[in-house]
Amino acid sequence: MLGKSAPNLSPGVIARLKVDWDDDYSRWQKRDLSARRYVYIWADGVYLQARMEP
């Protein structure tokens, strides 16, 4: 997630980053979306390609 530029992170650093990310995610979930209008498309389906031997 952090790439090759951060190869040796200690467990303590990872724990602190996770707490920060959890806080960011909680704020993101609670953001107010009422001032915007969104259009979405829902697509659902299954595509099977049976392989039949000759």
PQR file of N, CA, C, O and H, with PARSE charges and radii, in Angstrom:
ATOM      1  N   MET A   1       0.817  -1.190   0.000 -0.4000 1.5000
ATOM      2  CA  MET A   1       0.000   0.000   0.000 -0.0000 2.0000
ATOM      3  C   MET A   1       0.870   1.267   0.000  0.5500 1.7000
ATOM      4  O   MET A   1       0.522   2.268  -0.627 -0.5500 1.4000
ATOM      5  N   LEU A   2       1.977   1.210   0.695 -0.4000 1.5000
ATOM      6  CA  LEU A   2       2.856   2.375   0.749 -0.0000 2.0000
ATOM      7  C   LEU A   2       3.967   2.296  -0.274  0.5500 1.7000
ATOM      8  O   LEU A   2       4.690   3.272  -0.478 -0.5500 1.4000
ATOM      9  H   LEU A   2       2.260   0.397   1.204  0.4000 1.0000
ATOM     10  N   GLY A   3       4.117   1.156  -0.920 -0.4000 1.5000
ATOM     11  CA  GLY A   3       5.094   1.019  -1.985 -0.0000 2.0000
ATOM     12  C   GLY A   3       6.474   0.640  -1.491  0.5500 1.7000
ATOM     13  O   GLY A   3       6.692   0.401  -0.304 -0.5500 1.4000
ATOM     14  H   GLY A   3       3.531   0.363  -0.754  0.4000 1.0000
ATOM     15  N   LYS A   4       7.377   0.595  -2.411 -0.4000 1.5000
ATOM     16  CA  LYS A   4       8.745   0.169  -2.117 -0.0000 2.0000
ATOM     17  C   LYS A   4       9.524   1.210  -1.321  0.5500 1.7000
ATOM     18  O   LYS A   4      10.595   0.910  -0.793 -0.5500 1.4000
ATOM     19  H   LYS A   4       7.201   0.789  -3.376  0.4000 1.0000
ATOM     20  N   SER A   5       8.999   2.427  -1.231 -0.4000 1.5000
ATOM     21  CA  SER A   5       9.716   3.490  -0.522 -0.0000 2.0000
ATOM     22  C   SER A   5       9.600   3.347   0.998  0.5500 1.7000
ATOM     23  O   SER A   5      10.245   4.099   1.729 -0.5500 1.4000
ATOM     24  H   SER A   5       8.129   2.671  -1.660  0.4000 1.0000
ATOM     25  N   ALA A   6       8.796   2.407   1.486 -0.4000 1.5000
ATOM     26  CA  ALA A   6       8.626   2.215   2.932 -0.0000 2.0000
ATOM     27  C   ALA A   6       8.715   0.728   3.270  0.5500 1.7000
ATOM     28  O   ALA A   6       7.727   0.137   3.704 -0.5500 1.4000
ATOM     29  H   ALA A   6       8.272   1.797   0.892  0.4000 1.0000
ATOM     30  N   PRO A   7       9.894   0.111   3.075 -0.5600 1.5000
ATOM     31  CA  PRO A   7       9.985  -1.336   3.229  0.2800 2.0000
ATOM     32  C   PRO A   7      10.037  -1.840   4.667  0.5500 1.7000
ATOM     33  O   PRO A   7       9.623  -2.972   4.919 -0.5500 1.4000
ATOM     34  N   ASN A   8      10.529  -1.049   5.622 -0.4000 1.5000
ATOM     35  CA  ASN A   8      10.768  -1.559   6.975 -0.0000 2.0000
ATOM     36  C   ASN A   8       9.941  -0.823   8.025  0.5500 1.7000
ATOM     37  O   ASN A   8      10.499  -0.144   8.887 -0.5500 1.4000
ATOM     38  H   ASN A   8      10.865  -0.129   5.418  0.4000 1.0000
ATOM     39  N   LEU A   9       8.648  -0.949   7.963 -0.4000 1.5000
ATOM     40  CA  LEU A   9       7.792  -0.304   8.948 -0.0000 2.0000
ATOM     41  C   LEU A   9       7.660  -1.208  10.170  0.5500 1.7000
ATOM     42  O   LEU A   9       7.447  -2.413  10.038 -0.5500 1.4000
ATOM     43  H   LEU A   9       8.195  -1.501   7.264  0.4000 1.0000
ATOM     44  N   SER A  10       7.786  -0.630  11.341 -0.4000 1.5000
ATOM     45  CA  SER A  10       7.663  -1.411  12.570 -0.0000 2.0000
ATOM     46  C   SER A  10       6.184  -1.657  12.874  0.5500 1.7000
ATOM     47  O   SER A  10       5.316  -0.944  12.372 -0.5500 1.4000
ATOM     48  H   SER A  10       7.959   0.349  11.448  0.4000 1.0000
ATOM     49  N   PRO A  11       5.901  -2.674  13.702 -0.5600 1.5000
ATOM     50  CA  PRO A  11       4.503  -2.914  14.086  0.2800 2.0000
ATOM     51  C   PRO A  11       3.849  -1.702  14.749  0.5500 1.7000
ATOM     52  O   PRO A  11       2.658  -1.458  14.555 -0.5500 1.4000
ATOM     53  N   GLY A  12       4.619  -0.942  15.528 -0.4000 1.5000
ATOM     54  CA  GLY A  12       4.060   0.251  16.163 -0.0000 2.0000
ATOM     55  C   GLY A  12       3.651   1.306  15.155  0.5500 1.7000
ATOM     56  O   GLY A  12       2.598   1.929  15.291 -0.5500 1.4000
ATOM     57  H   GLY A  12       5.586  -1.140  15.685  0.4000 1.0000
ATOM     58  N   VAL A  13       4.484   1.509  14.141 -0.4000 1.5000
ATOM     59  CA  VAL A  13       4.166   2.482  13.093 -0.0000 2.0000
ATOM     60  C   VAL A  13       2.933   2.032  12.322  0.5500 1.7000
ATOM     61  O   VAL A  13       2.059   2.843  12.015 -0.5500 1.4000
ATOM     62  H   VAL A  13       5.340   1.004  14.031  0.4000 1.0000
ATOM     63  N   ILE A  14       2.860   0.760  12.014 -0.4000 1.5000
ATOM     64  CA  ILE A  14       1.698   0.233  11.290 -0.0000 2.0000
ATOM     65  C   ILE A  14       0.434   0.399  12.117  0.5500 1.7000
ATOM     66  O   ILE A  14      -0.615   0.754  11.579 -0.5500 1.4000
ATOM     67  H   ILE A  14       3.569   0.101  12.263  0.4000 1.0000
ATOM     68  N   ALA A  15       0.519   0.145  13.425 -0.4000 1.5000
ATOM     69  CA  ALA A  15      -0.654   0.306  14.297 -0.0000 2.0000
ATOM     70  C   ALA A  15      -1.120   1.762  14.313  0.5500 1.7000
ATOM     71  O   ALA A  15      -2.320   2.026  14.233 -0.5500 1.4000
ATOM     72  H   ALA A  15       1.371  -0.143  13.862  0.4000 1.0000
ATOM     73  N   ARG A  16      -0.181   2.710  14.415 -0.4000 1.5000
ATOM     74  CA  ARG A  16      -0.562   4.128  14.408 -0.0000 2.0000
ATOM     75  C   ARG A  16      -1.170   4.536  13.070  0.5500 1.7000
ATOM     76  O   ARG A  16      -2.144   5.286  13.030 -0.5500 1.4000
ATOM     77  H   ARG A  16       0.793   2.495  14.480  0.4000 1.0000
ATOM     78  N   LEU A  17      -0.594   4.040  11.976 -0.4000 1.5000
ATOM     79  CA  LEU A  17      -1.162   4.351  10.655 -0.0000 2.0000
ATOM     80  C   LEU A  17      -2.574   3.806  10.529  0.5500 1.7000
ATOM     81  O   LEU A  17      -3.456   4.468   9.981 -0.5500 1.4000
ATOM     82  H   LEU A  17       0.198   3.431  12.009  0.4000 1.0000
ATOM     83  N   LYS A  18      -2.787   2.594  11.040 -0.4000 1.5000
ATOM     84  CA  LYS A  18      -4.116   1.980  10.962 -0.0000 2.0000
ATOM     85  C   LYS A  18      -5.135   2.804  11.743  0.5500 1.7000
ATOM     86  O   LYS A  18      -6.264   2.981  11.285 -0.5500 1.4000
ATOM     87  H   LYS A  18      -2.071   2.057  11.485  0.4000 1.0000
ATOM     88  N   VAL A  19      -4.757   3.305  12.906 -0.4000 1.5000
ATOM     89  CA  VAL A  19      -5.666   4.157  13.689 -0.0000 2.0000
ATOM     90  C   VAL A  19      -6.008   5.415  12.896  0.5500 1.7000
ATOM     91  O   VAL A  19      -7.170   5.817  12.835 -0.5500 1.4000
ATOM     92  H   VAL A  19      -3.840   3.161  13.279  0.4000 1.0000
ATOM     93  N   ASP A  20      -5.001   6.033  12.291 -0.4000 1.5000
ATOM     94  CA  ASP A  20      -5.252   7.230  11.478 -0.0000 2.0000
ATOM     95  C   ASP A  20      -6.165   6.916  10.298  0.5500 1.7000
ATOM     96  O   ASP A  20      -7.083   7.679   9.995 -0.5500 1.4000
ATOM     97  H   ASP A  20      -4.057   5.707  12.340  0.4000 1.0000
ATOM     98  N   TRP A  21      -5.910   5.795   9.635 -0.4000 1.5000
ATOM     99  CA  TRP A  21      -6.745   5.417   8.490 -0.0000 2.0000
ATOM    100  C   TRP A  21      -8.170   5.104   8.926  0.5500 1.7000
ATOM    101  O   TRP A  21      -9.124   5.440   8.223 -0.5500 1.4000
ATOM    102  H   TRP A  21      -5.165   5.176   9.880  0.4000 1.0000
ATOM    103  N   ASP A  22      -8.320   4.460  10.083 -0.4000 1.5000
ATOM    104  CA  ASP A  22      -9.669   4.186  10.594 -0.0000 2.0000
ATOM    105  C   ASP A  22     -10.413   5.485  10.883  0.5500 1.7000
ATOM    106  O   ASP A  22     -11.603   5.604  10.591 -0.5500 1.4000
ATOM    107  H   ASP A  22      -7.545   4.187  10.653  0.4000 1.0000
ATOM    108  N   ASP A  23      -9.708   6.459  11.458 -0.4000 1.5000
ATOM    109  CA  ASP A  23     -10.333   7.772  11.719 -0.0000 2.0000
ATOM    110  C   ASP A  23     -10.747   8.447  10.418  0.5500 1.7000
ATOM    111  O   ASP A  23     -11.849   8.985  10.316 -0.5500 1.4000
ATOM    112  H   ASP A  23      -8.741   6.363  11.695  0.4000 1.0000
ATOM    113  N   ASP A  24      -9.869   8.417   9.430 -0.4000 1.5000
ATOM    114  CA  ASP A  24     -10.193   9.006   8.120 -0.0000 2.0000
ATOM    115  C   ASP A  24     -11.401   8.319   7.501  0.5500 1.7000
ATOM    116  O   ASP A  24     -12.276   8.980   6.943 -0.5500 1.4000
ATOM    117  H   ASP A  24      -8.974   7.979   9.512  0.4000 1.0000
ATOM    118  N   TYR A  25     -11.452   7.001   7.597 -0.4000 1.5000
ATOM    119  CA  TYR A  25     -12.567   6.248   7.020 -0.0000 2.0000
ATOM    120  C   TYR A  25     -13.876   6.566   7.744  0.5500 1.7000
ATOM    121  O   TYR A  25     -14.923   6.692   7.110 -0.5500 1.4000
ATOM    122  H   TYR A  25     -10.741   6.464   8.050  0.4000 1.0000
ATOM    123  N   SER A  26     -13.816   6.694   9.058 -0.4000 1.5000
ATOM    124  CA  SER A  26     -15.028   7.040   9.815 -0.0000 2.0000
ATOM    125  C   SER A  26     -15.554   8.413   9.403  0.5500 1.7000
ATOM    126  O   SER A  26     -16.759   8.587   9.217 -0.5500 1.4000
ATOM    127  H   SER A  26     -12.965   6.592   9.573  0.4000 1.0000
ATOM    128  N   ARG A  27     -14.656   9.388   9.261 -0.4000 1.5000
ATOM    129  CA  ARG A  27     -15.084  10.723   8.800 -0.0000 2.0000
ATOM    130  C   ARG A  27     -15.647  10.652   7.387  0.5500 1.7000
ATOM    131  O   ARG A  27     -16.631  11.322   7.074 -0.5500 1.4000
ATOM    132  H   ARG A  27     -13.678   9.247   9.413  0.4000 1.0000
ATOM    133  N   TRP A  28     -15.028   9.845   6.535 -0.4000 1.5000
ATOM    134  CA  TRP A  28     -15.484   9.704   5.148 -0.0000 2.0000
ATOM    135  C   TRP A  28     -16.887   9.113   5.107  0.5500 1.7000
ATOM    136  O   TRP A  28     -17.714   9.540   4.302 -0.5500 1.4000
ATOM    137  H   TRP A  28     -14.229   9.301   6.789  0.4000 1.0000
ATOM    138  N   GLN A  29     -17.167   8.128   5.971 -0.4000 1.5000
ATOM    139  CA  GLN A  29     -18.493   7.510   5.998 -0.0000 2.0000
ATOM    140  C   GLN A  29     -19.576   8.476   6.471  0.5500 1.7000
ATOM    141  O   GLN A  29     -20.732   8.357   6.065 -0.5500 1.4000
ATOM    142  H   GLN A  29     -16.495   7.780   6.626  0.4000 1.0000
ATOM    143  N   LYS A  30     -19.214   9.421   7.318 -0.4000 1.5000
ATOM    144  CA  LYS A  30     -20.196  10.330   7.909 -0.0000 2.0000
ATOM    145  C   LYS A  30     -20.345  11.640   7.151  0.5500 1.7000
ATOM    146  O   LYS A  30     -21.079  12.520   7.601 -0.5500 1.4000
ATOM    147  H   LYS A  30     -18.274   9.517   7.648  0.4000 1.0000
ATOM    148  N   ARG A  31     -19.673  11.800   6.012 -0.4000 1.5000
ATOM    149  CA  ARG A  31     -19.736  13.062   5.282 -0.0000 2.0000
ATOM    150  C   ARG A  31     -21.155  13.295   4.750  0.5500 1.7000
ATOM    151  O   ARG A  31     -21.894  12.351   4.470 -0.5500 1.4000
ATOM    152  H   ARG A  31     -19.077  11.085   5.647  0.4000 1.0000
ATOM    153  N   ASP A  32     -21.503  14.538   4.623 -0.4000 1.5000
ATOM    154  CA  ASP A  32     -22.834  14.928   4.169 -0.0000 2.0000
ATOM    155  C   ASP A  32     -22.877  14.912   2.643  0.5500 1.7000
ATOM    156  O   ASP A  32     -22.128  15.634   1.985 -0.5500 1.4000
ATOM    157  H   ASP A  32     -20.903  15.305   4.850  0.4000 1.0000
ATOM    158  N   LEU A  33     -23.746  14.096   2.097 -0.4000 1.5000
ATOM    159  CA  LEU A  33     -23.892  14.002   0.642 -0.0000 2.0000
ATOM    160  C   LEU A  33     -25.187  14.636   0.151  0.5500 1.7000
ATOM    161  O   LEU A  33     -25.522  14.539  -1.029 -0.5500 1.4000
ATOM    162  H   LEU A  33     -24.354  13.510   2.631  0.4000 1.0000
ATOM    163  N   SER A  34     -25.909  15.280   1.050 -0.4000 1.5000
ATOM    164  CA  SER A  34     -27.224  15.808   0.676 -0.0000 2.0000
ATOM    165  C   SER A  34     -27.143  16.974  -0.311  0.5500 1.7000
ATOM    166  O   SER A  34     -28.119  17.242  -1.013 -0.5500 1.4000
ATOM    167  H   SER A  34     -25.637  15.359   2.009  0.4000 1.0000
ATOM    168  N   ALA A  35     -26.028  17.662  -0.382 -0.4000 1.5000
ATOM    169  CA  ALA A  35     -25.910  18.807  -1.283 -0.0000 2.0000
ATOM    170  C   ALA A  35     -25.574  18.390  -2.713  0.5500 1.7000
ATOM    171  O   ALA A  35     -25.503  19.237  -3.603 -0.5500 1.4000
ATOM    172  H   ALA A  35     -25.236  17.445   0.188  0.4000 1.0000
ATOM    173  N   ARG A  36     -25.369  17.110  -2.937 -0.4000 1.5000
ATOM    174  CA  ARG A  36     -24.995  16.636  -4.272 -0.0000 2.0000
ATOM    175  C   ARG A  36     -26.004  15.618  -4.779  0.5500 1.7000
ATOM    176  O   ARG A  36     -26.713  14.973  -4.006 -0.5500 1.4000
ATOM    177  H   ARG A  36     -25.427  16.422  -2.214  0.4000 1.0000
ATOM    178  N   ARG A  37     -26.046  15.497  -6.085 -0.4000 1.5000
ATOM    179  CA  ARG A  37     -26.894  14.476  -6.711 -0.0000 2.0000
ATOM    180  C   ARG A  37     -25.996  13.517  -7.465  0.5500 1.7000
ATOM    181  O   ARG A  37     -25.100  13.938  -8.197 -0.5500 1.4000
ATOM    182  H   ARG A  37     -25.470  16.021  -6.713  0.4000 1.0000
ATOM    183  N   TYR A  38     -26.234  12.250  -7.290 -0.4000 1.5000
ATOM    184  CA  TYR A  38     -25.400  11.225  -7.911 -0.0000 2.0000
ATOM    185  C   TYR A  38     -26.251  10.340  -8.820  0.5500 1.7000
ATOM    186  O   TYR A  38     -27.405  10.033  -8.521 -0.5500 1.4000
ATOM    187  H   TYR A  38     -26.962  11.909  -6.695  0.4000 1.0000
ATOM    188  N   VAL A  39     -25.652   9.947  -9.920 -0.4000 1.5000
ATOM    189  CA  VAL A  39     -26.272   8.994 -10.828 -0.0000 2.0000
ATOM    190  C   VAL A  39     -25.462   7.713 -10.728  0.5500 1.7000
ATOM    191  O   VAL A  39     -24.232   7.741 -10.736 -0.5500 1.4000
ATOM    192  H   VAL A  39     -24.714  10.196 -10.163  0.4000 1.0000
ATOM    193  N   TYR A  40     -26.157   6.601 -10.635 -0.4000 1.5000
ATOM    194  CA  TYR A  40     -25.427   5.347 -10.571 -0.0000 2.0000
ATOM    195  C   TYR A  40     -26.070   4.332 -11.501  0.5500 1.7000
ATOM    196  O   TYR A  40     -27.251   4.419 -11.836 -0.5500 1.4000
ATOM    197  H   TYR A  40     -27.156   6.578 -10.629  0.4000 1.0000
ATOM    198  N   ILE A  41     -25.275   3.392 -11.896 -0.4000 1.5000
ATOM    199  CA  ILE A  41     -25.740   2.298 -12.751 -0.0000 2.0000
ATOM    200  C   ILE A  41     -25.448   1.002 -12.026  0.5500 1.7000
ATOM    201  O   ILE A  41     -24.333   0.780 -11.554 -0.5500 1.4000
ATOM    202  H   ILE A  41     -24.315   3.321 -11.624  0.4000 1.0000
ATOM    203  N   TRP A  42     -26.450   0.151 -11.939 -0.4000 1.5000
ATOM    204  CA  TRP A  42     -26.280  -1.145 -11.295 -0.0000 2.0000
ATOM    205  C   TRP A  42     -26.265  -2.202 -12.389  0.5500 1.7000
ATOM    206  O   TRP A  42     -27.205  -2.304 -13.177 -0.5500 1.4000
ATOM    207  H   TRP A  42     -27.356   0.331 -12.322  0.4000 1.0000
ATOM    208  N   ALA A  43     -25.223  -2.968 -12.433 -0.4000 1.5000
ATOM    209  CA  ALA A  43     -25.123  -4.048 -13.412 -0.0000 2.0000
ATOM    210  C   ALA A  43     -24.893  -5.347 -12.645  0.5500 1.7000
ATOM    211  O   ALA A  43     -24.018  -5.434 -11.784 -0.5500 1.4000
ATOM    212  H   ALA A  43     -24.459  -2.885 -11.793  0.4000 1.0000
ATOM    213  N   ASP A  44     -25.678  -6.324 -12.970 -0.4000 1.5000
ATOM    214  CA  ASP A  44     -25.548  -7.606 -12.296 -0.0000 2.0000
ATOM    215  C   ASP A  44     -25.726  -8.686 -13.349  0.5500 1.7000
ATOM    216  O   ASP A  44     -26.635  -8.612 -14.176 -0.5500 1.4000
ATOM    217  H   ASP A  44     -26.389  -6.253 -13.669  0.4000 1.0000
ATOM    218  N   GLY A  45     -24.886  -9.656 -13.320 -0.4000 1.5000
ATOM    219  CA  GLY A  45     -25.027 -10.725 -14.298 -0.0000 2.0000
ATOM    220  C   GLY A  45     -23.970 -11.789 -14.111  0.5500 1.7000
ATOM    221  O   GLY A  45     -22.988 -11.608 -13.392 -0.5500 1.4000
ATOM    222  H   GLY A  45     -24.147  -9.716 -12.648  0.4000 1.0000
ATOM    223  N   VAL A  46     -24.196 -12.877 -14.763 -0.4000 1.5000
ATOM    224  CA  VAL A  46     -23.264 -13.995 -14.724 -0.0000 2.0000
ATOM    225  C   VAL A  46     -22.994 -14.396 -16.165  0.5500 1.7000
ATOM    226  O   VAL A  46     -23.920 -14.543 -16.963 -0.5500 1.4000
ATOM    227  H   VAL A  46     -24.994 -13.024 -15.347  0.4000 1.0000
ATOM    228  N   TYR A  47     -21.743 -14.569 -16.485 -0.4000 1.5000
ATOM    229  CA  TYR A  47     -21.371 -14.985 -17.822 -0.0000 2.0000
ATOM    230  C   TYR A  47     -20.616 -16.292 -17.696  0.5500 1.7000
ATOM    231  O   TYR A  47     -19.543 -16.343 -17.095 -0.5500 1.4000
ATOM    232  H   TYR A  47     -20.991 -14.450 -15.836  0.4000 1.0000
ATOM    233  N   LEU A  48     -21.169 -17.334 -18.256 -0.4000 1.5000
ATOM    234  CA  LEU A  48     -20.523 -18.642 -18.231 -0.0000 2.0000
ATOM    235  C   LEU A  48     -20.218 -19.048 -19.656  0.5500 1.7000
ATOM    236  O   LEU A  48     -21.044 -18.905 -20.558 -0.5500 1.4000
ATOM    237  H   LEU A  48     -22.040 -17.293 -18.744  0.4000 1.0000
ATOM    238  N   GLN A  49     -19.033 -19.550 -19.836 -0.4000 1.5000
ATOM    239  CA  GLN A  49     -18.674 -20.069 -21.141 -0.0000 2.0000
ATOM    240  C   GLN A  49     -18.274 -21.520 -20.928  0.5500 1.7000
ATOM    241  O   GLN A  49     -17.160 -21.827 -20.502 -0.5500 1.4000
ATOM    242  H   GLN A  49     -18.362 -19.667 -19.104  0.4000 1.0000
ATOM    243  N   ALA A  50     -19.199 -22.387 -21.230 -0.4000 1.5000
ATOM    244  CA  ALA A  50     -18.930 -23.824 -21.067 -0.0000 2.0000
ATOM    245  C   ALA A  50     -17.953 -24.298 -22.128  0.5500 1.7000
ATOM    246  O   ALA A  50     -18.094 -23.972 -23.306 -0.5500 1.4000
ATOM    247  H   ALA A  50     -20.104 -22.138 -21.576  0.4000 1.0000
ATOM    248  N   ARG A  51     -16.995 -25.044 -21.715 -0.4000 1.5000
ATOM    249  CA  ARG A  51     -16.021 -25.594 -22.670 -0.0000 2.0000
ATOM    250  C   ARG A  51     -16.435 -27.013 -23.006  0.5500 1.7000
ATOM    251  O   ARG A  51     -16.347 -27.931 -22.189 -0.5500 1.4000
ATOM    252  H   ARG A  51     -16.881 -25.308 -20.757  0.4000 1.0000
ATOM    253  N   MET A  52     -16.877 -27.152 -24.209 -0.4000 1.5000
ATOM    254  CA  MET A  52     -17.316 -28.467 -24.678 -0.0000 2.0000
ATOM    255  C   MET A  52     -16.209 -29.058 -25.545  0.5500 1.7000
ATOM    256  O   MET A  52     -15.669 -28.395 -26.430 -0.5500 1.4000
ATOM    257  H   MET A  52     -16.948 -26.406 -24.872  0.4000 1.0000
ATOM    258  N   GLU A  53     -15.891 -30.295 -25.276 -0.4000 1.5000
ATOM    259  CA  GLU A  53     -14.887 -30.959 -26.105 -0.0000 2.0000
ATOM    260  C   GLU A  53     -15.529 -31.420 -27.411  0.5500 1.7000
ATOM    261  O   GLU A  53     -16.708 -31.771 -27.435 -0.5500 1.4000
ATOM    262  H   GLU A  53     -16.329 -30.834 -24.557  0.4000 1.0000
ATOM    263  N   PRO A  54     -14.755 -31.419 -28.496 -0.5600 1.5000
ATOM    264  CA  PRO A  54     -15.326 -31.813 -29.794  0.2800 2.0000
ATOM    265  C   PRO A  54     -15.795 -33.259 -29.806  0.5500 1.7000
ATOM    266  O   PRO A  54     -16.297 -33.737 -30.824 -0.5500 1.4000
TER
END
